[in-house]
C-alpha cells in the first residue's frame, strides 16, 4: 500500500503508513526496509537531510548484523549518493559512490554490468567537479567492460 501511495504522489499518506509499520516492526529486518523506503520518500519530497538520515539509519541497522562490505549495502550507498547529488554536495556523493564501488569490485566478477554503472556514476561526479582526467579514467574502465 505504501508503494502505491508513493507512485501516485500521496507522500503524506505513504509516510503515515510507513510510520505505523515502523512502530509495529517486530524485528530489525522489518525496520531496515522501512528506513530505506522513508529515505526514498523524503528524497522524492525534496527533504534531503531527512532522506540522508533515514538512509544512514538503514545502514547502521544493517551493519549490526552484516559485514561492512556486504553486497546488500550497495543499493543504499547509491541511493544516499543520489540524495547528495540532489543537494549539490558532490564530494559526499562521490564518497558514497566509492563505497558502493568498493563493495561491487569485491563481490562481483570484474566484467559485471553493475560495475559499468558504478564507474559511470563516479565519472559523472568527477565531471561535475571539473576533474576531467578522472572522468576519462572511470569511463575507460566502463568501456572496457562494455
Buried (B, 14 or more C-beta within 10 A) or exposed (E): EBEEBBEEEBBEBBBEBBEEBBEEBEEEEEBBBBBBBBBBBBBBBEBBEBBBBBBBBBBEBBEEEBEEEBBEBBEBBBBBBBBBBBBEBBEBBBBBBBBBBBBBBEBBEEEBEBBBBBBBBBBBBBBEBEBEEBBEBBBEBBEEBE
